[in-house]
Amino acid sequence: MITIPMTVSATTAEIDIGISPSLVPIAMTVNATQSDAGKYTGEYVVTPSDEQQTLETAGKILKQNVVIEPIPQNYGLITWSGLGIRVS
């Protein structure tokens, strides 16, 4: 058996490898690894608020699910009518 050390880098999930002549059987093991460059490092637990929140996850690799907490029971809607404040 001949061992050929090889490093393959790809920007997509597809890798094509060809060896001639095609009659030679090829046994190989492929281990997928990722660099730290694309890992998500933000919060994984989020509590809703009255303002929009954005988790910067586009194009990132997440290590776990993002959890959206329920709206707190003491959360109320505060409105100003021009004459007074209303909490509902």
Short mmCIF file of the C-alpha atoms (twelve columns), coordinates in Angstrom:
data_MODEL
# 
_entry.id   MODEL 
# 
loop_
_atom_site.group_PDB 
_atom_site.id 
_atom_site.type_symbol 
_atom_site.label_atom_id 
_atom_site.label_alt_id 
_atom_site.label_comp_id 
_atom_site.label_asym_id 
_atom_site.label_seq_id 
_atom_site.Cartn_x 
_atom_site.Cartn_y 
_atom_site.Cartn_z 
_atom_site.pdbx_PDB_model_num 
ATOM 1  C CA . MET A 1  0.000   0.000  0.000   1 
ATOM 2  C CA . ILE A 2  1.192   3.501  -0.833  1 
ATOM 3  C CA . THR A 3  0.299   6.429  1.413   1 
ATOM 4  C CA . ILE A 4  0.059   9.846  -0.210  1 
ATOM 5  C CA . PRO A 5  -0.169  12.732 2.266   1 
ATOM 6  C CA . MET A 6  -2.598  15.334 0.990   1 
ATOM 7  C CA . THR A 7  -4.301  18.522 2.186   1 
ATOM 8  C CA . VAL A 8  -7.431  19.685 0.387   1 
ATOM 9  C CA . SER A 9  -8.982  23.111 0.852   1 
ATOM 10 C CA . ALA A 10 -12.401 23.938 -0.531  1 
ATOM 11 C CA . THR A 11 -14.885 26.767 -0.250  1 
ATOM 12 C CA . THR A 12 -17.844 24.500 -0.982  1 
ATOM 13 C CA . ALA A 13 -18.992 21.131 0.314   1 
ATOM 14 C CA . GLU A 14 -17.937 19.381 -2.894  1 
ATOM 15 C CA . ILE A 15 -14.449 18.016 -3.481  1 
ATOM 16 C CA . ASP A 16 -13.447 16.170 -6.664  1 
ATOM 17 C CA . ILE A 17 -10.372 13.935 -6.595  1 
ATOM 18 C CA . GLY A 18 -9.189  11.961 -9.589  1 
ATOM 19 C CA . ILE A 19 -6.355  9.427  -9.854  1 
ATOM 20 C CA . SER A 20 -5.249  7.636  -13.039 1 
ATOM 21 C CA . PRO A 21 -5.502  4.910  -14.114 1 
ATOM 22 C CA . SER A 22 -9.121  4.548  -13.078 1 
ATOM 23 C CA . LEU A 23 -8.739  0.799  -12.448 1 
ATOM 24 C CA . VAL A 24 -6.844  1.398  -9.212  1 
ATOM 25 C CA . PRO A 25 -9.162  1.056  -6.164  1 
ATOM 26 C CA . ILE A 26 -9.009  3.990  -3.767  1 
ATOM 27 C CA . ALA A 27 -9.703  3.667  -0.035  1 
ATOM 28 C CA . MET A 28 -9.970  6.934  1.827   1 
ATOM 29 C CA . THR A 29 -11.286 8.560  4.983   1 
ATOM 30 C CA . VAL A 30 -12.510 12.161 4.936   1 
ATOM 31 C CA . ASN A 31 -12.761 14.162 8.144   1 
ATOM 32 C CA . ALA A 32 -14.550 17.491 7.943   1 
ATOM 33 C CA . THR A 33 -13.108 20.346 9.985   1 
ATOM 34 C CA . GLN A 34 -13.977 24.011 10.266  1 
ATOM 35 C CA . SER A 35 -11.831 27.001 11.100  1 
ATOM 36 C CA . ASP A 36 -12.700 29.439 13.879  1 
ATOM 37 C CA . ALA A 37 -13.151 32.234 11.324  1 
ATOM 38 C CA . GLY A 38 -16.800 31.399 10.662  1 
ATOM 39 C CA . LYS A 39 -17.962 30.464 14.156  1 
ATOM 40 C CA . TYR A 40 -20.755 32.412 15.854  1 
ATOM 41 C CA . THR A 41 -19.555 33.910 19.133  1 
ATOM 42 C CA . GLY A 42 -22.679 35.816 20.234  1 
ATOM 43 C CA . GLU A 43 -25.474 35.075 22.676  1 
ATOM 44 C CA . TYR A 44 -27.454 31.848 22.430  1 
ATOM 45 C CA . VAL A 45 -30.241 32.849 24.852  1 
ATOM 46 C CA . VAL A 46 -32.328 35.914 24.005  1 
ATOM 47 C CA . THR A 47 -35.138 37.598 25.953  1 
ATOM 48 C CA . PRO A 48 -37.670 39.522 23.841  1 
ATOM 49 C CA . SER A 49 -37.718 43.269 24.247  1 
ATOM 50 C CA . ASP A 50 -39.626 46.204 22.782  1 
ATOM 51 C CA . GLU A 51 -36.775 46.833 20.332  1 
ATOM 52 C CA . GLN A 52 -35.615 44.740 17.374  1 
ATOM 53 C CA . GLN A 53 -32.677 42.480 18.151  1 
ATOM 54 C CA . THR A 54 -30.378 40.957 15.535  1 
ATOM 55 C CA . LEU A 55 -28.159 37.953 16.169  1 
ATOM 56 C CA . GLU A 56 -25.243 38.148 13.718  1 
ATOM 57 C CA . THR A 57 -25.554 34.526 12.543  1 
ATOM 58 C CA . ALA A 58 -25.522 34.927 8.742   1 
ATOM 59 C CA . GLY A 59 -22.831 32.666 7.272   1 
ATOM 60 C CA . LYS A 60 -21.720 31.489 10.727  1 
ATOM 61 C CA . ILE A 61 -21.425 28.038 12.276  1 
ATOM 62 C CA . LEU A 62 -23.465 27.680 15.466  1 
ATOM 63 C CA . LYS A 63 -22.515 25.190 18.172  1 
ATOM 64 C CA . GLN A 64 -26.026 24.989 19.634  1 
ATOM 65 C CA . ASN A 65 -29.605 26.182 19.090  1 
ATOM 66 C CA . VAL A 66 -30.568 29.789 19.731  1 
ATOM 67 C CA . VAL A 67 -33.219 29.925 22.476  1 
ATOM 68 C CA . ILE A 68 -35.818 32.716 22.551  1 
ATOM 69 C CA . GLU A 69 -37.072 33.122 26.113  1 
ATOM 70 C CA . PRO A 70 -40.785 33.786 26.714  1 
ATOM 71 C CA . ILE A 71 -41.956 37.353 27.263  1 
ATOM 72 C CA . PRO A 72 -41.601 38.080 30.987  1 
ATOM 73 C CA . GLN A 73 -44.888 37.917 32.949  1 
ATOM 74 C CA . ASN A 74 -44.349 41.411 34.354  1 
ATOM 75 C CA . TYR A 75 -43.996 42.939 30.874  1 
ATOM 76 C CA . GLY A 76 -46.601 45.634 30.189  1 
ATOM 77 C CA . LEU A 77 -47.322 47.948 27.296  1 
ATOM 78 C CA . ILE A 78 -46.842 51.596 28.254  1 
ATOM 79 C CA . THR A 79 -48.529 54.208 26.077  1 
ATOM 80 C CA . TRP A 80 -48.775 57.995 26.275  1 
ATOM 81 C CA . SER A 81 -52.082 59.480 25.208  1 
ATOM 82 C CA . GLY A 82 -50.929 63.091 25.440  1 
ATOM 83 C CA . LEU A 83 -52.872 63.452 28.685  1 
ATOM 84 C CA . GLY A 84 -51.524 60.567 30.704  1 
ATOM 85 C CA . ILE A 85 -49.599 57.315 30.795  1 
ATOM 86 C CA . ARG A 86 -51.424 54.010 30.392  1 
ATOM 87 C CA . VAL A 87 -49.947 50.639 31.384  1 
ATOM 88 C CA . SER A 88 -51.733 47.619 29.953  1 
# 
